[in-house]
């Protein structure tokens, strides 16, 4: 399997179904990503009453009078997610969603996507992980931002005990929006491979940084999946837009990752056909001495 690229829409659709569908079309047709991913939350379950009724911490990014109202404005129903699945099918791209609570995990598992993502914020929500391990047959992808090494071990062991670790993809991730280059810490990919590489299905990279250079390096270090936030306009209102790629950035990311992956192989024969032409024309060969010629 070659590297897979996830275009994470998250909530960058601004609660607008037509924008969400346009993001699907751009990710699939223009950028040629493999998966487009959304989010699903049951906000009454996820938030306390106090959190739900509190003001948004950054009012300039809010779509409601309270944080709960803001989150509800950005939330799509299960029926709307079915619309998104159909739009993905039409555009020949895989649909997926990050789930934040047990209700959302059950709802999205019932839709049978190819993969369900566990965000860094929820990777210790073991009741939710239990739903995914027991009631969902697809791959579980889990980000490890803001997670200690002991907590990583608990997560992987949890899936091992349920016989599901070989369906688990774990992501090196730094939880910030955006992340400075010195905080991307790509060496974590190497550490995760060394620690868990023979226990899980794969090691991946989820980036919230600027540009696409670090993603190429993540591939060379062994990431089998690369996930980036994606928007139509980085200046739009919302927390994630500034840490997202616009359409041409996503297109170049997909192009460069696939080209670099092709370039990482070893020679299938000592002299490649493309070299043989140049060897015949240019390669210096020792001439026989006069004695050898005689």
C-alpha positions as MATLAB code, in Angstrom:
seq = 'XXXXXXXXXXXXXXXXXXXXXXXXXXXXXXXXXXXXXXXXXXXXXXXXXXXXXXXXXXXXXXXXXXXXXXXXXXXXXXXXXXXXXXXXXXXXXXXXXXXXXXXXXXXXXXXXXXXXXXXXXXXXXXXXXXXXXXXXXXXXXXXXXXXXXXXXXXXXXXXXXXXXXXXXXXXXXXXXXXXXXXXXXXXXXXXXXXXXXXXXXXXXXXXXXXXXXXXXXXXXXXXXXXXXXXXXXXXXXXXXXXXXXXXXXXXXXXXXXXXXXXXXXXXXXXXXXXXXXXXXXXXXXXXXXXXXXX';
ca = [
       0.000    0.000    0.000;
       1.320    3.425   -0.936;
       1.137    6.490    1.252;
      -2.441    7.631    1.904;
      -3.377   11.304    2.261;
      -6.265   12.524    4.406;
      -7.731   15.975    3.744;
      -9.244   16.911    7.083;
     -12.152   19.314    6.710;
     -13.098   19.049   10.381;
     -15.356   22.049   10.960;
     -13.853   24.188    8.194;
     -17.175   23.941    6.330;
     -18.533   26.631    8.718;
     -21.753   24.661    9.192;
     -22.638   25.011    5.506;
     -23.414   21.778    3.633;
     -22.658   23.321    0.227;
     -19.192   24.390    1.407;
     -18.651   20.883    2.801;
     -19.545   19.334   -0.551;
     -17.282   21.768   -2.402;
     -14.429   20.782   -0.081;
     -15.072   17.132   -0.968;
     -14.999   17.897   -4.687;
     -11.818   19.966   -4.463;
     -10.030   17.355   -2.311;
     -11.037   14.568   -4.701;
     -10.881   16.074   -8.181;
      -8.352   18.884   -7.898;
      -6.000   17.731   -5.142;
      -6.501   13.955   -5.582;
      -6.423   13.120   -1.876;
      -7.399    9.608   -0.757;
      -9.748   10.441    2.133;
     -11.740   13.483    3.224;
     -12.533   13.633    6.918;
     -15.118   15.479    9.008;
     -15.981   15.538   12.742;
     -18.943   14.302   14.782;
     -19.787   15.449   18.290;
     -22.749   15.080   20.612;
     -22.215   18.375   22.362;
     -24.586   17.741   25.268;
     -22.673   14.546   26.022;
     -19.229   15.972   25.399;
     -19.572   19.251   27.298;
     -20.601   19.948   30.871;
     -23.526   22.328   31.389;
     -21.052   24.995   32.432;
     -18.888   24.484   29.327;
     -21.944   24.419   27.071;
     -23.269   27.736   28.379;
     -19.913   29.525   28.664;
     -18.897   32.093   26.038;
     -16.522   30.997   23.289;
     -12.912   31.585   24.485;
     -12.253   33.552   21.276;
     -15.467   35.417   20.417;
     -14.139   36.445   17.000;
     -14.242   32.771   15.954;
     -17.656   32.001   17.454;
     -20.784   31.047   15.508;
     -23.058   31.341   18.563;
     -23.719   33.267   21.781;
     -22.271   30.408   23.879;
     -19.665   27.755   23.217;
     -22.417   25.135   23.060;
     -24.404   27.160   20.517;
     -21.203   27.635   18.513;
     -20.565   23.893   18.436;
     -24.174   23.082   17.529;
     -24.028   25.521   14.611;
     -21.038   23.634   13.186;
     -22.516   20.160   13.754;
     -23.934   17.980   10.979;
     -26.628   15.394   11.724;
     -26.296   11.703   10.841;
     -28.547   12.291    7.817;
     -26.238   15.091    6.685;
     -23.253   12.768    7.076;
     -25.065   10.360    4.771;
     -25.228   13.237    2.260;
     -21.480   13.699    2.650;
     -20.905    9.983    2.085;
     -22.922   10.150   -1.125;
     -20.928   13.193   -2.302;
     -17.710   11.306   -1.582;
     -18.990    8.306   -3.520;
     -19.827   10.498   -6.524;
     -16.335   11.960   -6.473;
     -14.527    8.661   -5.832;
     -12.917    9.614   -2.539;
     -13.218    7.825    0.810;
     -15.290    9.451    3.562;
     -14.268    9.444    7.212;
     -14.994   11.257   10.450;
     -13.349   11.933   13.802;
     -15.606   11.053   16.738;
     -15.522   12.794   20.109;
     -17.935   10.798   22.299;
     -19.624    7.402   22.589;
     -22.874    8.483   20.925;
     -21.008    9.862   17.927;
     -18.833    6.736   17.784;
     -21.940    4.528   17.588;
     -23.587    6.770   15.010;
     -20.591    6.919   12.696;
     -19.757    3.212   13.158;
     -23.277    2.441   11.900;
     -22.390    4.206    8.618;
     -19.457    1.790    8.081;
     -16.764    4.176    6.793;
     -13.363    2.738    5.870;
     -11.782    4.367    8.919;
     -12.813    6.304   12.006;
     -10.415    8.749   13.648;
      -9.922    9.326   17.363;
      -8.638   12.875   17.943;
      -5.821   13.522   20.400;
      -8.263   15.175   22.807;
     -10.282   11.948   23.148;
      -7.715    9.164   22.950;
      -8.130    8.355   26.660;
     -11.942    8.159   26.401;
     -11.889    4.390   26.881;
     -15.681    4.012   26.852;
     -15.624    5.503   23.362;
     -12.636    3.392   22.336;
     -14.537    0.333   23.539;
     -17.392    1.151   21.164;
     -14.942    1.369   18.262;
     -13.129   -1.836   19.267;
     -16.315   -3.877   19.708;
     -18.917   -2.372   17.360;
     -16.868   -1.288   14.344;
     -14.932   -3.498   11.943;
     -12.863   -0.886   10.090;
      -9.540    0.757   10.860;
      -9.266    2.925   13.964;
      -6.884    5.843   13.523;
      -5.691    7.508   16.719;
      -3.743   10.750   17.126;
      -1.238   10.926   19.981;
      -0.914   14.672   20.477;
      -0.693   15.863   24.105;
      -0.276   12.225   25.211;
       2.399   10.789   27.513;
       4.386    7.638   26.683;
       2.574    5.754   29.467;
      -0.769    6.826   28.014;
       0.320    5.666   24.542;
       1.084    2.239   25.993;
      -2.349    2.109   27.640;
      -4.062    2.925   24.340;
      -2.190    0.295   22.329;
      -2.608   -2.315   25.081;
      -6.335   -1.550   25.205;
      -6.704   -2.494   21.529;
      -4.380   -5.504   21.900;
      -6.531   -6.937   24.688;
      -9.560   -6.706   22.405;
      -7.755   -8.272   19.459;
      -7.925   -5.052   17.434;
      -4.376   -3.660   17.512;
      -3.708   -4.814   13.948;
      -6.533   -2.498   12.862;
      -4.977    0.438   14.730;
      -3.053    3.283   13.047;
      -1.305    5.653   15.478;
      -0.329    9.201   14.554;
       2.619   11.305   15.576;
       1.036   14.696   16.257;
       1.704   17.965   18.066;
      -1.525   19.579   19.215;
      -1.213   23.258   18.305;
      -2.802   25.548   15.700;
      -0.511   26.285   13.969;
       2.646   24.467   15.159;
       6.105   26.008   14.802;
       8.660   23.872   12.962;
      10.737   23.177   16.072;
       7.626   21.697   17.718;
       6.678   19.300   14.890;
       9.165   16.748   16.276;
       9.265   14.332   13.354;
      11.600   12.073   15.322;
       8.464   10.913   17.134;
       7.623    8.888   14.017;
      10.860    6.947   14.458;
      10.165    6.463   18.172;
       6.628    5.218   17.538;
       7.890    2.808   14.870;
      10.521    1.450   17.243;
       8.094    1.134   20.172;
       4.882    0.022   18.477;
       5.731   -0.799   14.853;
       5.258   -4.567   15.274;
       2.161   -4.173   17.472;
      -0.087   -1.923   15.369;
      -1.088   -1.770   11.714;
       0.820    1.406   10.907;
       2.435    4.666   11.969;
       1.119    7.952   10.591;
       1.611   11.710   10.802;
      -0.947   14.446   11.473;
       0.403   17.945   10.972;
      -0.875   21.372   11.989;
       2.116   23.291   10.652;
       2.668   25.647    7.720;
       3.842   24.472    4.303;
       4.402   20.895    3.136;
       8.130   20.252    3.634;
       7.680   18.455    6.979;
       5.124   16.070    5.483;
       7.643   14.901    2.895;
      10.135   14.211    5.680;
       7.432   12.323    7.608;
       7.010   10.015    4.626;
      10.742    9.314    4.428;
      10.740    8.445    8.152;
       8.078    5.822    7.635;
       4.653    7.472    7.952;
       2.158    5.431    5.931;
      -0.602    8.036    6.292;
      -0.352   11.831    6.214;
      -3.235   13.987    7.449;
      -3.552   17.742    6.984;
      -6.330   20.216    7.726;
      -7.853   21.624    4.555;
      -9.870   24.777    3.810;
     -10.943   26.844    0.837;
      -9.690   30.060    2.455;
      -7.227   30.357    5.341;
      -8.628   33.777    6.268;
     -12.104   32.436    7.093;
     -13.454   32.682   10.646;
     -12.552   29.679   12.807;
      -9.702   28.211   14.822;
      -8.403   25.662   12.310;
      -8.260   27.685    9.079;
      -4.876   29.263    9.850;
      -3.323   25.801   10.301;
      -4.924   24.425    7.120;
      -3.813   24.013    3.528;
      -5.708   25.772    0.779;
      -6.574   23.830   -2.407;
      -3.278   24.345   -4.224;
      -1.301   23.477   -1.110;
      -3.217   20.223   -0.753;
      -2.731   19.476   -4.457;
       1.026   20.001   -4.185;
       1.172   17.907   -1.016;
      -0.540   14.959   -2.730;
       1.668   15.321   -5.810;
       4.922   15.611   -3.880;
       4.218   12.786   -1.442;
       3.461   10.368   -4.256;
       6.460   11.474   -6.316;
       8.842   11.217   -3.364;
       7.453    7.784   -2.507;
       8.280    6.650   -6.054;
      11.805    8.028   -5.621;
      12.506    6.175   -2.363;
      12.995    2.733   -3.906;
      16.237    0.874   -4.610;
      17.394   -0.129   -8.085;
      15.697   -3.265   -9.390;
      18.855   -4.074  -11.370;
      22.435   -2.837  -11.222;
      22.133   -0.835  -14.438;
      18.675    0.590  -15.090;
      17.413    0.752  -18.695;
      17.481    4.549  -18.528;
      21.181    4.300  -17.574;
      22.122    1.737  -20.200;
      21.726    4.255  -23.016;
      24.080    6.664  -21.243;
      26.485    3.884  -20.257;
      26.835    2.787  -23.882;
      27.513    6.351  -24.935;
      29.492    7.845  -22.047;
      30.988    5.242  -19.722;
      34.823    5.253  -19.741;
      36.308    1.810  -20.211;
      40.003    0.905  -19.944;
      41.557    0.311  -23.355;
      43.664   -2.837  -23.839;
      47.443   -2.280  -23.656;
      49.607   -2.890  -26.710;
      50.797   -6.187  -25.203;
      47.214   -7.292  -24.581;
      46.247   -6.229  -28.097;
      49.118   -8.344  -29.567;
];
